[in-house]
C-alpha cells in the first residue's frame, strides 16, 4: 500500500474550472470537509462536559459505565476536541481574500487643471490571488481539521483501553482479597481443630505453628492487596477524571470469555481503517492541497482599484466642467518572477505529503504487529481461563477435600493439608488473574482494531468499551455525505 515515490499530478485549470474558481474566490469557497466538520463538532460537543461540570451519571460498577463517564468527563479528551475545533476554525482564514486597501491623499500643492485644482484623493483597491490559491488552501486546512478529528477519535479509543486496564486491575485486586479471606477462614477452622488436638495430645505444637505461619503470610498478602486496591482506585479515578469522594464499585463476578468471531483478514482491514492511520493519509492530502496552493503563486495576481479625486472650481469663469471630480478605475497584474522559489515551495509540500504516507505505512506495520500480539494474548488468556476453570481448579478442589477428609481421620499430615490448600489458593488466584488478563487483552484488541470485535457465538460477553468510544467517530471519509464543499480536491 506504499505510495512512496508517487508525486501528485499537477492540475490543469480548464476554462470552466477557471470561471468556477473566480466565482468562489469572490464569494468564498468552502473546504472539502467543512460542512461535515461543523456537524461532527456539534455532535461531539454535546457529549463532553465543561471543566467543573458533571454530565455523565456515576458509574454503576460495569466497565461500560466507567467508559461512558470517562468519555464525558475527561479533560484530555476535551483538549483533543478543542484542537480539532481550532483546526476547523482556521478553514475560513485559509480561503480569505487579502484585506482591501483604502488610502487618502491631500495635495499639499494642488495640481492646477483646466477644470480646477485637484485637492484631495481617495483610493480603494482589492487584490485577488490566482483562484486556486484560496480554494486549494481551504482544502488543505479542511484536511488538517479532519486529521485532527481522526486523532481525537483515536484518542477516545485509547482512553477506552486505559479505562479497561484500570478497571480490570481494580477488579482483580478486590477479587483476590475475597479469595485470600476465604482461605483465611479455612485456616482459622484448621487452627481451632489443631488447638483442640494439641490439648488432647493428638497433635504437636509444630503443626499449630506451621498453620499460624501460613495464616500470617495470608494476612500479609491481604494487606498487600488492600494497598494494591487503593493504588488501582487512584489510577482508575485519574483515568476517568472522577472526584475524590466518588465510589468506584466493581461487580463480584464477571462472565463471558470468547475468541474473535472474525477472520484475521477482516481484522487487518479494520486496522488499516483505524482513525490514527487515517489521520496520516489526511495530512498527506492536506500537503498535496497545499502544494496546489503554492503552485498558484506561480501565476499572476490581479488588483482592482478605484480613485476619486476631488477638484475645486476653475480659476477662470465660464470653463465647462468646472469643479468636476475625477474618477479612475485601475487594473493591476503582478509579475511572478521568482519561479524557482515557488517551485521549491510546491515540491516541499509534495515531499511532506510523501513523508506523511511513509509515516502511515510505518504506523500500519506497527499496528498489524500489535494486532498479532493482541490476538495471541486473547487466545492464550482464553485457554488459561478454561484450563483453570474446567480442569485445574476442580481437580485441586477434589484433592483438597480428599486430603481434608484423610486428615480428619488421622491419615494425612498438616503439611499435606497446607500444600493442598496452597494449590487451591494459587489456582483460584490464577483463574482470577487470567480472567483479568483476558479482559485487558480484549480491550487491547479492540483498541488496535478501532471498533468492536465480534465474539464467538454462544458467549455471554460484556459490553465492549469500544462501542462507547466509537460514538465519537464520524462516517468514513469516502461516505457520500462527507464529500461536501464546492472546491476541487485531490482524489483519496
Secondary structure as UniProt FT lines:
FT   TURN            4..5
FT   HELIX           15..27
FT   TURN            32..33
FT   HELIX           34..45
FT   TURN            46..47
FT   TURN            51..52
FT   HELIX           63..73
FT   HELIX           75..89
FT   HELIX           91..94
FT   STRAND          101..113
FT   TURN            114..115
FT   STRAND          116..128
FT   HELIX           131..199
FT   TURN            200..201
FT   HELIX           205..240
FT   TURN            244..245
FT   HELIX           264..272
FT   HELIX           275..296
FT   TURN            297..298
FT   STRAND          302..311
FT   TURN            317..318
FT   TURN            320..323
FT   STRAND          326..333
FT   HELIX           339..387
FT   HELIX           388..392
FT   HELIX           393..408
FT   TURN            409..410
FT   HELIX           414..449
FT   TURN            457..458
FT   HELIX           465..469
FT   HELIX           470..472
FT   TURN            477..478
FT   HELIX           480..482
//
